[in-house]
Amino acid sequence: MPLAFVLIAVAAYLLGSIPTGFLLVRLFRRQDIRTVGSGNIGATNVMRTGGRGLGAATFLLDALKGCAAVWMATAVWASIVLVTYIVPSLPLRDFEAIAALFCVLGHMFPVWLRFKGGKGVATGFGAFLVAAPLAALAAIAVFLLVLAISRYVSLSSILGALCFPVFAWFLPAHDAARGDRSLFFFAMQTVVSLLIVAKHHQNIARLAAGKENRFGAKLTA
């Protein structure tokens, strides 16, 4: 893996590791979000236990982490071209894919919280909103539709994540600014989606048992 890939991976991981939900609840509620509700640091638990405003801010900031990671990868790729006057052999989309993956990994396994983080939905959405906007918007539309019907945030997140690589494959593969989609780029999209689903394993078990909490309902677990 080229040195630039390594640097992007490390920077994206550290950016993703910023525990925004944990920090917001600590700052505004003087609580440790890990000790309330489901114990997750993501937007859903923050919203349920810390208020809708903090939950919305957590989602926005987590999404911005993903956006920033991909923008950083784009800047690195452009800097290589500017300094060397040579287009890297690895396409821009591959740089973006590495940034997206490691930013999501940072959110899921933050070094600052002993590698116990969120589920990556907002961060993954933010990353691919920049790198694959049509697929990301289609996936969030599935999320909102399923949420409106079922009121299960977890089910909405799982189905949105599973649909994302399908949308990424069938929606237009060419971007005027980024070029053609590479197999590596699509593979990283799929990996991120599967990681998000895997992080919902406890929710899947509760859904199967009929014990999952619906959005807006009083927590029972």
C-alpha positions as CSV (number, residue, x, y, z in Angstrom):
1,M,0.0,0.0,0.0
2,P,1.5,3.4,-1.0
3,L,2.6,5.7,1.8
4,A,-0.2,8.2,0.9
5,F,-2.8,5.4,1.5
6,V,-1.2,4.7,5.0
7,L,-1.3,8.4,5.9
8,I,-4.9,8.8,4.8
9,A,-5.9,5.7,6.7
10,V,-4.3,6.9,9.9
11,A,-5.7,10.4,9.6
12,A,-9.2,9.2,8.7
13,Y,-9.2,6.7,11.6
14,L,-8.2,9.4,14.1
15,L,-10.8,11.8,12.7
16,G,-13.5,9.1,12.9
17,S,-12.4,8.3,16.5
18,I,-13.5,11.7,17.8
19,P,-16.4,10.6,20.0
20,T,-18.8,13.4,19.3
21,G,-21.8,12.0,21.1
22,F,-19.8,11.2,24.2
23,L,-18.3,14.7,24.2
24,L,-21.6,16.5,23.6
25,V,-23.4,14.6,26.4
26,R,-20.4,15.1,28.7
27,L,-20.4,18.8,28.0
28,F,-24.1,19.7,28.1
29,R,-25.6,17.0,30.4
30,R,-22.6,16.2,32.6
31,Q,-23.2,12.5,31.9
32,D,-21.3,9.6,30.5
33,I,-23.5,8.5,27.5
34,R,-22.0,5.0,27.9
35,T,-23.8,4.5,31.3
36,V,-27.3,5.5,30.1
37,G,-29.8,4.0,27.6
38,S,-28.2,1.4,25.4
39,G,-24.7,2.6,26.3
40,N,-24.0,3.5,22.7
41,I,-22.3,6.8,21.8
42,G,-24.3,7.3,18.6
43,A,-27.0,9.7,17.7
44,T,-30.0,7.5,18.5
45,N,-28.9,6.8,22.1
46,V,-28.0,10.5,22.6
47,M,-31.4,11.5,21.3
48,R,-33.2,9.1,23.6
49,T,-31.2,10.0,26.7
50,G,-29.8,13.5,26.1
51,G,-32.5,15.2,24.0
52,R,-33.4,15.6,20.4
53,G,-31.1,18.6,19.9
54,L,-28.0,16.8,21.1
55,G,-29.0,13.7,19.1
56,A,-29.4,15.8,15.9
57,A,-26.1,17.5,16.6
58,T,-24.4,14.1,17.1
59,F,-25.7,12.8,13.8
60,L,-24.6,16.0,12.0
61,L,-21.1,16.0,13.5
62,D,-20.6,12.3,13.0
63,A,-21.7,12.7,9.3
64,L,-19.3,15.7,9.0
65,K,-16.5,13.4,10.2
66,G,-17.1,11.2,7.2
67,C,-17.4,14.1,4.8
68,A,-14.1,15.6,6.1
69,A,-12.3,12.3,5.8
70,V,-13.2,12.0,2.1
71,W,-12.4,15.7,1.5
72,M,-9.0,15.2,3.1
73,A,-8.3,12.2,0.8
74,T,-9.3,14.4,-2.2
75,A,-6.9,17.1,-1.0
76,V,-4.1,14.6,-0.7
77,W,-4.7,13.2,-4.2
78,A,-4.9,16.8,-5.6
79,S,-1.7,17.8,-3.8
80,I,0.2,14.9,-5.3
81,V,-0.9,16.0,-8.7
82,L,0.0,19.7,-7.9
83,V,3.5,18.9,-6.5
84,T,4.6,16.1,-8.9
85,Y,2.6,17.1,-12.0
86,I,1.8,13.4,-12.2
87,V,-1.6,11.8,-11.8
88,P,-1.3,9.0,-9.3
89,S,-1.6,5.5,-10.7
90,L,-4.3,4.9,-8.0
91,P,-7.5,6.7,-8.9
92,L,-9.1,9.4,-6.7
93,R,-12.0,7.0,-5.9
94,D,-9.6,4.6,-4.2
95,F,-8.2,7.3,-2.0
96,E,-11.7,8.2,-1.0
97,A,-12.6,4.6,-0.4
98,I,-9.7,4.2,2.1
99,A,-10.7,7.4,3.9
100,A,-14.3,6.3,4.2
101,L,-13.5,2.8,5.5
102,F,-11.0,4.0,8.1
103,C,-13.1,6.9,9.3
104,V,-16.0,4.5,9.9
105,L,-13.6,2.1,11.7
106,G,-12.5,5.0,13.8
107,H,-16.0,5.8,14.8
108,M,-16.8,2.1,15.6
109,F,-13.6,1.4,17.4
110,P,-12.3,4.8,18.8
111,V,-8.9,4.6,20.5
112,W,-10.0,7.2,23.0
113,L,-12.9,5.0,24.4
114,R,-11.1,1.7,24.5
115,F,-12.3,0.8,21.0
116,K,-16.0,0.9,22.0
117,G,-17.8,3.3,19.7
118,G,-20.9,3.8,17.6
119,K,-22.4,1.8,14.8
120,G,-21.1,4.0,11.9
121,V,-24.4,4.9,10.2
122,A,-24.0,8.7,10.3
123,T,-20.3,8.6,9.6
124,G,-20.7,6.2,6.7
125,F,-23.5,8.3,5.3
126,G,-21.3,11.4,5.5
127,A,-18.4,9.7,3.8
128,F,-20.3,8.4,0.9
129,L,-22.5,11.5,0.6
130,V,-19.3,13.0,-0.8
131,A,-17.8,9.9,-2.5
132,A,-21.0,8.4,-3.9
133,P,-23.8,10.9,-3.4
134,L,-26.6,9.2,-5.4
135,A,-26.2,5.9,-3.7
136,A,-25.9,7.6,-0.2
137,L,-29.1,9.6,-0.8
138,A,-31.0,6.5,-2.1
139,A,-29.9,4.6,1.0
140,I,-31.0,7.3,3.4
141,A,-34.3,7.4,1.6
142,V,-34.7,3.7,2.4
143,F,-33.8,4.5,6.0
144,L,-36.4,7.2,6.3
145,L,-39.1,5.1,4.6
146,V,-38.5,2.0,6.8
147,L,-38.3,4.3,9.9
148,A,-41.7,5.9,9.0
149,I,-43.3,2.5,8.6
150,S,-41.7,0.5,11.4
151,R,-40.3,3.1,13.8
152,Y,-37.3,0.8,14.3
153,V,-34.1,2.9,13.9
154,S,-32.0,-0.3,13.9
155,L,-34.0,-2.0,11.2
156,S,-34.0,1.2,9.1
157,S,-30.2,1.4,9.5
158,I,-29.7,-2.2,8.6
159,L,-31.8,-2.1,5.5
160,G,-30.4,1.2,4.4
161,A,-26.8,-0.2,4.8
162,L,-27.7,-3.4,2.9
163,C,-29.3,-1.4,0.1
164,F,-26.4,1.0,-0.2
165,P,-24.0,-1.3,-2.2
166,V,-26.8,-2.3,-4.5
167,F,-27.6,1.3,-5.3
168,A,-23.8,2.0,-5.7
169,W,-23.6,-0.8,-8.2
170,F,-26.6,0.1,-10.3
171,L,-26.6,3.8,-10.2
172,P,-24.4,5.7,-12.7
173,A,-20.8,4.6,-12.2
174,H,-19.1,7.6,-13.8
175,D,-18.5,10.9,-12.0
176,A,-17.1,13.8,-14.0
177,A,-14.9,14.9,-11.1
178,R,-13.8,11.5,-9.9
179,G,-13.8,9.3,-13.0
180,D,-15.1,5.7,-13.3
181,R,-15.9,3.6,-10.3
182,S,-13.2,1.0,-9.5
183,L,-13.8,-2.5,-8.2
184,F,-11.8,-1.6,-5.1
185,F,-14.1,1.4,-4.5
186,F,-17.2,-0.8,-4.7
187,A,-15.6,-3.4,-2.5
188,M,-14.9,-0.8,0.2
189,Q,-18.5,0.4,0.0
190,T,-19.7,-3.2,0.6
191,V,-17.3,-3.7,3.5
192,V,-18.5,-0.5,5.2
193,S,-22.1,-1.6,4.7
194,L,-21.4,-5.1,6.2
195,L,-19.6,-3.5,9.1
196,I,-22.6,-1.4,9.9
197,V,-24.9,-4.4,9.8
198,A,-22.5,-6.4,12.0
199,K,-22.4,-3.6,14.6
200,H,-26.2,-4.0,14.9
201,H,-25.9,-7.7,15.9
202,Q,-27.5,-7.0,19.3
203,N,-30.4,-5.1,17.7
204,I,-30.9,-8.0,15.2
205,A,-31.2,-10.4,18.2
206,R,-33.8,-8.0,19.9
207,L,-35.7,-7.6,16.6
208,A,-35.9,-11.4,16.3
209,A,-37.1,-11.7,19.8
210,G,-39.6,-8.8,19.5
211,K,-37.9,-6.8,22.2
212,E,-36.4,-4.0,20.2
213,N,-37.4,-0.4,21.2
214,R,-39.3,1.7,18.7
215,F,-38.3,5.2,18.0
216,G,-40.1,7.6,20.3
217,A,-41.1,4.8,22.7
218,K,-39.9,4.7,26.3
219,L,-36.8,2.5,26.7
220,T,-37.4,-0.9,28.0
221,A,-33.8,-2.2,27.9
